[in-house]
Amino acid sequence: MSGVSGVRPRGTRGGRRPYGRLRRVGDYLALGVLALLFVLPALYLVIGSFKPSDEVLDGFAGLVPTHLSLDNYRGVFDSLSSESTGYFWQFMTVSLTVTTVVVVGGLLVNSMAGYALSRLRWRGRNAAFAVVLLLMLVPFESVAVPLFYLFNDHRNTVYILALPFIANAFSVYQFHAFFSGVPRSIEEAARIDGAGPWRTFFSIVLPMSKPVFASVAILTFLIQWGAFLWPVLMISDPSVRPLPLELSVFQGQEPPDWGQILAFGVLLVAPVLVTFVVFQRWFVQGVASSAVRE
């Protein structure tokens, strides 16, 4: 009797299956709404960049792809092709130069710092790592004014846009978390073969660290490409303006041409999307591996 009474109708499992399906449908609906909320601004940006300016600010009607053309993009290049405002590709070159220096220099400096803090034994290592953790809590806005007075004599130069941001506490922490999960037996085998710390780092550890390098590179690129406060403080010469600063100047021109402004925004966002697509696989691996280690 006990065995018979314990039998449940097949396909229901005590009513859990219908409830589970409803819950899954609800989850998908909620995620779909959230995804739509995130996608709508980007969709509005792209479609509006191809529409006449008088049709851009039409609310949700601006999402309807009508009267599309490349006139706004031609207007951006024409408007930024004068001696007073400079040239679009000049602004693009400044942004690419500064971002490349920060990303490449940051990968080298921050990875070496993270490796030294996680794998090497030296006096004061724990105190240095504590300082790194504290620096992660300090917002840039709180030190922007002291940095402004410190580098005031070097304003309107390209290298001053990159120099203060090569070393980054959060990047050091990311490398530290990744290197802490590398088996020490690999380094011990390299030490037995006569490899020192430098050779071990560059020949053995770095080839194993593509995911964390991709994660740090993408995050650094995102932050630096959209940097605005520091260029506002340090740049007054139009010839060394990065794209975000030039976009604010371009938007402030009267009367505002919203179609060209959105086209400028697309040109500003496009390199970020290309970078993420290229390094997406390693970025996901780096985030996942960091989460598992933590």
C-alpha positions as CSV (number, residue, x, y, z in Angstrom):
1,M,0.0,0.0,0.0
2,S,2.8,2.3,0.8
3,G,4.3,1.8,-2.6
4,V,1.0,2.3,-4.4
5,S,0.2,5.5,-2.4
6,G,3.6,7.0,-3.3
7,V,3.0,6.8,-7.0
8,R,2.3,10.2,-8.6
9,P,0.6,10.9,-12.0
10,R,3.1,10.6,-14.8
11,G,4.2,13.9,-16.3
12,T,3.1,16.1,-13.4
13,R,5.6,15.4,-10.7
14,G,3.3,16.7,-8.1
15,G,2.4,19.8,-10.1
16,R,6.0,21.0,-10.3
17,R,6.4,20.8,-14.1
18,P,3.6,23.3,-15.0
19,Y,4.9,25.6,-12.3
20,G,8.5,25.3,-13.6
21,R,7.4,26.0,-17.2
22,L,5.5,29.1,-16.1
23,R,8.5,30.3,-14.1
24,R,10.7,29.8,-17.1
25,V,8.4,31.7,-19.3
26,G,8.3,34.5,-16.8
27,D,12.1,34.6,-16.6
28,Y,12.4,34.8,-20.4
29,L,9.8,37.6,-20.5
30,A,11.6,39.6,-17.8
31,L,15.0,39.1,-19.5
32,G,13.5,40.0,-22.9
33,V,12.1,43.3,-21.4
34,L,15.5,44.1,-19.8
35,A,17.3,43.3,-23.1
36,L,14.9,45.6,-25.0
37,L,15.5,48.4,-22.6
38,F,19.3,48.1,-23.2
39,V,19.0,47.7,-26.9
40,L,16.5,50.5,-27.6
41,P,19.0,53.4,-27.0
42,A,21.6,51.8,-29.3
43,L,19.0,51.1,-31.9
44,Y,17.7,54.7,-31.7
45,L,21.3,55.9,-32.1
46,V,22.0,53.9,-35.2
47,I,18.7,54.5,-36.9
48,G,18.7,58.2,-36.0
49,S,22.2,58.7,-37.5
50,F,20.7,57.8,-40.9
51,K,17.6,60.0,-40.7
52,P,17.1,63.8,-41.3
53,S,17.6,65.9,-38.3
54,D,14.0,67.1,-38.2
55,E,12.8,63.4,-37.8
56,V,15.3,62.3,-35.2
57,L,13.4,63.7,-32.1
58,D,10.1,62.1,-32.9
59,G,10.0,59.8,-29.9
60,F,9.4,56.2,-30.7
61,A,8.5,57.2,-34.2
62,G,12.2,57.9,-34.6
63,L,12.8,54.2,-34.5
64,V,10.9,53.7,-37.8
65,P,13.6,53.5,-40.6
66,T,12.3,56.0,-43.1
67,H,14.2,58.4,-45.4
68,L,17.5,56.8,-44.5
69,S,20.7,58.3,-46.1
70,L,24.4,58.9,-45.3
71,D,24.1,62.7,-45.3
72,N,24.6,62.9,-41.6
73,Y,27.9,61.1,-41.8
74,R,29.0,63.3,-44.7
75,G,28.0,66.3,-42.6
76,V,30.2,65.1,-39.7
77,F,33.3,64.9,-41.9
78,D,32.5,68.2,-43.6
79,S,31.7,70.0,-40.4
80,L,34.9,68.8,-38.8
81,S,37.1,69.6,-41.8
82,S,38.1,73.2,-41.2
83,E,41.0,75.0,-39.5
84,S,38.9,76.2,-36.7
85,T,37.5,72.8,-35.6
86,G,40.2,70.5,-36.9
87,Y,39.7,67.2,-38.7
88,F,37.7,64.2,-37.7
89,W,40.5,61.7,-38.4
90,Q,42.9,63.9,-36.3
91,F,40.6,63.5,-33.3
92,M,40.3,59.8,-34.1
93,T,44.1,59.5,-34.2
94,V,44.5,61.3,-30.9
95,S,42.0,58.9,-29.2
96,L,43.5,55.8,-30.8
97,T,47.0,56.9,-29.8
98,V,46.1,57.7,-26.2
99,T,44.0,54.5,-25.8
100,T,46.7,52.3,-27.3
101,V,49.4,53.7,-25.1
102,V,47.2,53.2,-22.0
103,V,46.1,49.7,-22.9
104,V,49.5,48.3,-24.0
105,G,51.5,50.1,-21.3
106,G,48.9,49.1,-18.7
107,L,49.0,45.4,-19.7
108,L,52.8,45.4,-19.2
109,V,53.0,47.4,-16.0
110,N,49.9,46.0,-14.3
111,S,50.6,42.4,-15.2
112,M,54.1,42.6,-13.8
113,A,52.8,44.3,-10.6
114,G,50.1,41.6,-10.2
115,Y,52.6,38.8,-10.7
116,A,55.0,40.3,-8.2
117,L,52.2,40.7,-5.6
118,S,50.8,37.2,-6.1
119,R,53.8,35.0,-6.8
120,L,57.0,36.6,-5.5
121,R,58.1,36.7,-1.9
122,W,59.4,40.0,-0.7
123,R,59.2,42.2,2.3
124,G,56.2,44.6,2.4
125,R,54.2,42.6,-0.2
126,N,51.1,42.4,1.9
127,A,51.2,46.1,2.7
128,A,51.7,47.0,-1.0
129,F,48.7,44.8,-1.9
130,A,46.6,46.5,0.8
131,V,47.5,49.9,-0.8
132,V,46.3,48.6,-4.2
133,L,43.0,47.5,-2.6
134,L,42.6,51.0,-1.0
135,L,43.4,52.7,-4.3
136,M,40.5,50.8,-5.9
137,L,38.1,52.7,-3.6
138,V,39.4,56.1,-4.5
139,P,37.4,57.7,-7.4
140,F,39.3,59.6,-10.0
141,E,37.2,62.7,-9.4
142,S,38.7,63.1,-5.9
143,V,42.3,63.3,-7.3
144,A,41.6,65.1,-10.6
145,V,42.3,68.6,-9.2
146,P,45.6,67.6,-7.5
147,L,46.7,65.9,-10.8
148,F,45.7,69.0,-12.7
149,Y,48.0,71.2,-10.6
150,L,50.7,68.6,-10.7
151,F,50.7,68.4,-14.5
152,N,49.6,71.9,-15.3
153,D,52.9,72.7,-17.2
154,H,52.3,69.8,-19.6
155,R,48.8,70.7,-20.8
156,N,47.7,70.3,-24.4
157,T,50.0,67.4,-25.0
158,V,49.0,63.9,-26.1
159,Y,51.2,62.0,-23.6
160,I,49.7,63.8,-20.6
161,L,46.3,62.2,-21.5
162,A,47.8,58.8,-21.2
163,L,50.5,59.0,-18.5
164,P,48.4,59.1,-15.3
165,F,46.3,56.1,-16.4
166,I,48.8,53.4,-17.4
167,A,49.1,52.1,-13.8
168,N,45.6,51.0,-12.6
169,A,44.8,49.5,-9.2
170,F,41.8,47.5,-10.5
171,S,43.9,46.0,-13.3
172,V,46.6,45.0,-10.9
173,Y,43.9,43.3,-8.8
174,Q,42.6,41.4,-11.8
175,F,46.1,40.1,-12.7
176,H,46.7,39.3,-9.0
177,A,43.5,37.2,-8.8
178,F,44.4,35.3,-12.0
179,F,48.0,34.6,-11.2
180,S,47.1,33.4,-7.7
181,G,45.3,30.5,-9.4
182,V,48.2,29.4,-11.5
183,P,49.7,26.2,-10.1
184,R,53.0,26.8,-8.4
185,S,54.3,23.5,-9.8
186,I,54.7,25.1,-13.2
187,E,57.0,27.8,-11.8
188,E,58.9,25.3,-9.7
189,A,59.6,23.2,-12.8
190,A,60.8,26.3,-14.6
191,R,63.1,27.2,-11.7
192,I,64.5,23.7,-11.8
193,D,65.3,24.2,-15.5
194,G,67.2,27.4,-14.6
195,A,64.6,30.0,-15.5
196,G,64.6,33.1,-13.4
197,P,61.5,35.2,-12.5
198,W,61.7,37.3,-15.7
199,R,62.0,34.3,-18.0
200,T,59.3,32.5,-16.1
201,F,56.9,35.4,-16.3
202,F,57.4,36.2,-20.0
203,S,58.0,32.7,-21.4
204,I,55.6,30.6,-19.2
205,V,53.1,32.6,-17.3
206,L,52.1,35.1,-20.1
207,P,51.2,32.5,-22.7
208,M,48.8,31.0,-20.2
209,S,47.2,34.3,-19.4
210,K,45.3,35.3,-22.6
211,P,41.9,35.4,-20.9
212,V,42.9,37.9,-18.2
213,F,44.9,40.0,-20.7
214,A,41.8,40.2,-22.9
215,S,39.5,41.1,-20.0
216,V,41.9,43.8,-18.8
217,A,42.5,45.1,-22.3
218,I,38.7,45.4,-23.1
219,L,37.8,47.1,-19.8
220,T,40.8,49.5,-20.0
221,F,39.8,50.3,-23.6
222,L,36.2,51.0,-22.7
223,I,37.2,53.3,-19.8
224,Q,39.9,55.2,-21.6
225,W,38.1,55.5,-24.9
226,G,35.2,57.3,-23.2
227,A,37.3,59.4,-20.8
228,F,36.0,63.0,-20.6
229,L,36.9,64.7,-17.3
230,W,40.7,64.6,-17.7
231,P,40.7,65.9,-21.3
232,V,38.3,68.7,-20.3
233,L,40.8,69.7,-17.6
234,M,44.0,69.4,-19.6
235,I,43.1,70.1,-23.3
236,S,42.2,73.5,-24.7
237,D,44.0,73.1,-28.1
238,P,41.6,71.7,-30.8
239,S,44.5,69.8,-32.4
240,V,44.8,67.4,-29.5
241,R,41.2,66.9,-28.6
242,P,40.1,63.2,-28.2
243,L,36.8,62.2,-29.7
244,P,34.6,62.4,-26.5
245,L,35.7,66.0,-25.9
246,E,35.2,67.0,-29.6
247,L,31.7,65.4,-29.4
248,S,30.8,67.8,-26.6
249,V,32.1,70.7,-28.6
250,F,30.3,69.5,-31.7
251,Q,27.0,69.1,-29.8
252,G,27.3,72.6,-28.4
253,Q,27.3,74.3,-31.8
254,E,24.2,76.3,-32.7
255,P,21.8,75.2,-34.1
256,P,22.3,71.6,-33.0
257,D,22.1,69.1,-35.8
258,W,20.8,66.0,-34.0
259,G,21.3,63.7,-37.0
260,Q,25.0,64.6,-37.3
261,I,25.3,64.3,-33.5
262,L,24.0,60.8,-33.6
263,A,26.2,59.9,-36.5
264,F,29.2,61.2,-34.5
265,G,28.0,59.0,-31.6
266,V,28.0,55.9,-33.9
267,L,31.5,56.7,-35.1
268,L,32.6,57.0,-31.4
269,V,31.0,53.7,-30.4
270,A,32.1,51.6,-33.4
271,P,35.7,51.0,-32.3
272,V,34.5,49.8,-28.9
273,L,32.1,47.3,-30.6
274,V,34.9,46.1,-32.9
275,T,37.3,45.6,-30.0
276,F,34.7,43.6,-28.0
277,V,33.8,41.4,-30.9
278,V,37.5,40.6,-31.6
279,F,38.3,39.7,-28.0
280,Q,34.9,38.5,-26.9
281,R,35.9,34.8,-26.5
282,W,38.9,35.6,-24.3
283,F,37.0,38.2,-22.4
284,V,34.3,35.7,-21.4
285,Q,36.9,33.2,-20.4
286,G,38.7,35.7,-18.3
287,V,35.6,36.8,-16.4
288,A,34.5,33.2,-15.9
289,S,37.9,32.1,-14.6
290,S,38.2,35.0,-12.3
291,A,34.7,34.2,-10.9
292,V,35.7,30.6,-10.2
293,R,38.9,31.6,-8.5
294,E,37.2,34.1,-6.3
